[in-house]
């Protein structure tokens, strides 16, 4: 009888007392995770893949600069692949990432990464001396290759946002704002990389004014999306609000506010307006380089901040 009575008391206590496990920081993705630099390699893979695909799109769609487009392809093919291999730790398992396209955005993204690199190289080949190929970049078949490569590049630019948005257990990630944000950041990073490539190669085929105009539009779009994201977290559940508190009021604020917003968005925006008053082309180019470098740092910082602020919702709450 005593054992039965104690059991009933325990059940009654379990029903009336709350057992709450607080939000838990995710420690798998981004610098500072359980595996230190290996977890940071995944962040680099997302960042490099985004700006590389964005550079290809910017250099073949928004402007015409094949050398920059080729550099974007190399960034994805070499940089992104290497970062993924470092993250996995065992390269022999890399093929497994491609085996679940029906359920995994990572699988879809990597499959389209391969399509992007292969078809993109085929499209650009005639522009780099492979004139024996039975197509050019301007004929119908070449344009078809460009369309396929561009669609694949779009998916490479956006899929990491879908990877995060599909994580229902992390409420600060579970929003369709992230795919839009990451796509916009990737395109802006591609424009920044195109500017840096053009200035490093000392090409005169690109207009600095055109690059600055594109830069201004994308910076304004990114700043607007970051504001929307902050407002979304502020109006979400308690776990998302805790993520926002960490972004704005903890040590992470140095990276999110200082690097991602101030250095990565506001200062480049100011530089785009100052550029209009620059009388010398050398000064205008210098400001464009500074703006591009800050934007790339801001891109990496905002991705890092969003990853590190990710909190798993409480596992259970019994009343």
C-alpha positions in Angstrom: 0.0 0.0 0.0 2.8 2.4 0.9 4.4 1.9 -2.5 1.2 2.4 -4.3 0.4 5.6 -2.3 3.9 7.0 -3.0 3.5 6.2 -6.7 0.2 8.2 -6.8 1.8 11.1 -5.0 4.6 11.1 -7.5 2.2 11.1 -10.3 0.2 13.9 -8.7 3.4 15.9 -8.3 4.4 15.3 -11.9 1.0 16.6 -13.1 1.1 19.8 -11.0 4.8 20.8 -11.1 6.4 22.2 -14.2 9.5 20.6 -15.5 11.1 23.0 -17.9 14.4 22.5 -19.7 15.6 25.9 -20.9 16.7 26.8 -24.4 20.0 25.1 -25.4 22.6 26.7 -27.6 23.2 24.7 -30.8 26.9 23.6 -30.9 27.1 21.9 -34.2 27.4 24.8 -36.8 29.6 27.8 -36.8 32.8 28.9 -35.0 32.7 28.1 -31.3 30.9 24.7 -31.7 31.9 21.4 -30.1 34.5 20.7 -32.8 35.9 24.2 -32.9 37.4 24.9 -36.4 35.7 22.0 -38.0 32.3 23.4 -37.1 33.5 26.8 -38.4 34.3 25.1 -41.7 30.6 24.7 -42.4 30.0 28.4 -42.0 32.8 29.1 -44.5 31.3 26.6 -46.9 28.0 28.5 -46.8 29.7 31.8 -47.1 32.1 30.8 -49.9 29.3 29.0 -51.9 27.0 32.0 -51.6 29.5 34.7 -52.8 30.9 32.4 -55.5 27.5 31.7 -57.0 26.6 35.3 -56.6 29.8 36.4 -58.4 28.9 34.2 -61.4 25.3 35.6 -61.5 26.5 39.2 -61.2 29.2 38.7 -63.8 27.0 37.0 -66.4 23.6 38.5 -65.8 24.0 42.0 -64.3 27.2 42.8 -66.1 29.4 41.0 -68.7 32.7 40.0 -67.2 33.7 36.3 -67.9 36.9 36.4 -65.9 35.0 37.3 -62.7 32.4 34.6 -63.5 35.1 32.0 -63.8 36.6 33.1 -60.5 33.2 32.6 -58.9 33.0 29.1 -60.3 36.4 28.3 -58.9 35.4 29.6 -55.5 32.5 27.2 -55.4 34.2 24.2 -56.9 37.4 24.4 -54.7 36.6 26.6 -51.7 33.1 25.3 -50.9 34.0 21.7 -51.5 37.2 21.9 -49.4 35.3 23.5 -46.5 32.7 20.8 -46.6 35.4 18.1 -46.5 37.0 19.8 -43.5 33.7 19.9 -41.7 33.0 16.2 -42.4 36.5 15.2 -41.2 36.2 11.9 -43.2 36.2 12.7 -46.9 35.1 9.1 -47.7 31.7 10.0 -46.4 31.2 13.0 -48.6 29.2 11.1 -51.2 26.5 10.4 -48.5 25.6 14.1 -48.5 24.1 13.6 -52.0 21.9 10.7 -51.2 18.8 12.4 -49.7 17.5 15.0 -52.1 13.9 14.0 -51.3 14.3 15.1 -47.7 17.5 17.2 -47.2 18.1 20.7 -48.4 21.9 20.0 -48.0 21.6 17.2 -50.5 19.7 19.4 -52.9 22.1 22.2 -52.5 25.2 20.0 -53.2 23.6 18.4 -56.2 22.8 21.8 -57.7 26.4 22.9 -56.8 27.8 20.2 -59.1 25.3 21.1 -61.8 26.3 24.8 -61.5 30.0 24.1 -61.7 29.9 21.7 -64.6 27.3 23.6 -66.7 28.9 27.0 -65.8 32.3 25.8 -67.0 30.7 24.6 -70.2 29.1 27.9 -70.8 32.3 29.9 -70.2 34.7 27.6 -72.0 34.4 29.3 -75.5 35.3 32.6 -73.8 38.6 31.2 -72.7 40.0 29.8 -75.9 37.9 26.6 -76.3 36.7 27.9 -79.6 36.5 24.3 -81.1 33.4 23.7 -79.0 30.2 23.7 -81.2 28.7 26.6 -79.3 29.4 30.1 -78.1 28.3 32.1 -75.1 25.9 34.0 -77.3 24.2 31.3 -79.4 21.0 29.5 -78.4 22.8 26.5 -76.9 25.2 28.7 -75.0 22.3 30.7 -73.6 20.6 27.5 -72.6 23.7 26.5 -70.7 23.8 29.9 -69.0 20.1 29.6 -68.0 20.7 26.2 -66.4 23.9 27.4 -64.6 22.1 30.5 -63.4 19.2 28.6 -62.0 21.6 26.2 -60.2 23.5 29.2 -58.9 20.3 30.7 -57.5 19.7 27.5 -55.6 23.3 27.4 -54.3 22.8 31.0 -53.1 19.5 30.3 -51.3 19.6 26.7 -50.1 21.5 27.4 -46.9 18.7 29.6 -45.9 16.2 26.8 -46.5 18.5 24.4 -44.5 18.2 26.7 -41.4 14.5 27.5 -42.0 13.7 23.8 -42.0 15.0 23.4 -38.4 11.8 23.6 -36.4 13.6 23.1 -33.1 15.4 26.4 -33.5 12.8 29.1 -33.6 15.2 31.9 -34.6 16.0 30.0 -37.7 12.5 28.7 -38.5 11.5 31.6 -40.8 11.4 32.2 -44.5 13.2 35.5 -44.0 16.5 33.6 -43.9 16.4 32.2 -47.5 15.6 35.7 -48.8 18.3 37.3 -46.6 21.0 34.8 -47.6 20.1 35.1 -51.3 20.4 38.9 -51.0 23.7 38.7 -49.1 25.1 36.2 -51.6 24.2 38.4 -54.6 25.7 41.5 -52.8 28.8 39.5 -52.0 29.0 38.4 -55.7 28.9 42.1 -56.7 31.6 42.9 -54.2 33.8 40.1 -55.4 33.2 41.2 -59.0 34.3 44.7 -58.1 37.5 43.4 -56.4 38.3 41.2 -59.3 37.9 44.0 -61.8 40.0 46.4 -59.8 42.7 43.8 -59.2 42.8 42.9 -62.9 42.8 46.7 -63.7 40.1 46.2 -66.3 38.5 49.2 -67.8 35.5 47.4 -69.2 33.4 47.9 -66.0 31.9 51.2 -64.9 32.6 52.1 -61.3 29.4 54.0 -61.2 27.4 50.9 -62.3 29.0 48.8 -59.6 28.3 51.5 -57.0 24.6 51.7 -58.1 24.2 48.0 -57.8 25.9 48.1 -54.4 23.7 50.8 -53.1 20.5 49.0 -54.0 21.7 45.7 -52.5 23.0 47.3 -49.3 19.6 49.0 -48.7 17.8 45.7 -49.3 20.1 43.9 -46.8 19.6 46.5 -44.1 15.8 46.3 -44.6 15.9 42.5 -44.3 18.1 42.6 -41.2 15.6 45.0 -39.6 12.7 42.7 -40.5 14.6 39.8 -39.0 15.1 41.6 -35.7 11.4 42.6 -35.6 10.5 39.0 -36.3 12.5 37.7 -33.4 11.1 40.4 -31.1 7.5 39.2 -31.9 8.3 35.5 -31.8 8.3 33.0 -28.9 10.5 33.3 -25.8 13.3 31.2 -27.3 13.5 33.5 -30.3 13.5 36.5 -28.0 16.4 35.0 -26.1 18.3 34.6 -29.4 17.6 38.3 -30.1 18.8 39.3 -26.6 22.1 37.5 -27.3 22.4 39.2 -30.7 21.9 42.7 -29.2 23.0 42.5 -25.5 25.7 39.9 -25.1 29.3 39.6 -26.4 27.8 38.5 -29.7 26.6 42.1 -30.2 30.1 43.1 -31.1 29.9 40.9 -34.1 26.2 41.4 -35.0 25.9 45.1 -34.4 29.5 46.2 -34.8 30.7 44.1 -37.7 27.5 42.8 -39.5 25.4 46.1 -39.2 27.7 49.0 -38.7 30.9 47.9 -40.5 29.1 45.6 -43.0 26.1 47.7 -44.0 26.0 51.3 -42.6 29.6 52.3 -43.5 29.5 50.8 -47.0 26.2 52.7 -47.5 27.9 56.0 -46.5 30.8 55.2 -48.8 28.4 54.8 -51.7 27.1 58.3 -51.2 30.6 59.8 -50.6 31.6 58.1 -53.9 29.4 60.6 -55.7 31.6 63.4 -54.5 34.9 61.7 -55.4 36.5 63.7 -58.1 39.3 61.3 -58.9 38.8 57.8 -60.3 41.5 56.5 -58.0 39.7 57.7 -54.9 36.4 56.3 -56.2 38.0 52.9 -56.8 39.6 52.9 -53.4 36.2 53.6 -51.7 34.7 50.8 -53.8 37.4 48.4 -52.6 36.8 49.4 -49.0 33.1 49.0 -49.3 33.4 45.6 -51.0 35.8 44.3 -48.2 33.5 45.6 -45.5 30.5 44.0 -47.1 32.2 40.6 -47.3 33.2 40.8 -43.7 29.6 41.8 -42.8 28.2 38.8 -44.8 30.4 36.4 -42.9 29.5 38.1 -39.6 25.8 38.1 -40.0 25.8 34.4 -41.0 28.0 33.6 -37.9 25.8 35.6 -35.6 22.6 33.9 -36.8 24.2 30.5 -36.4 25.6 31.1 -32.9 22.4 32.8 -31.7 20.5 29.7 -32.6 18.8 28.1 -29.5 16.9 24.8 -29.4 13.5 25.3 -27.9 12.8 23.6 -24.5 12.5 19.8 -25.0 9.5 19.4 -22.8 7.2 21.3 -20.4 4.8 19.3 -18.3 2.0 21.0 -16.3 
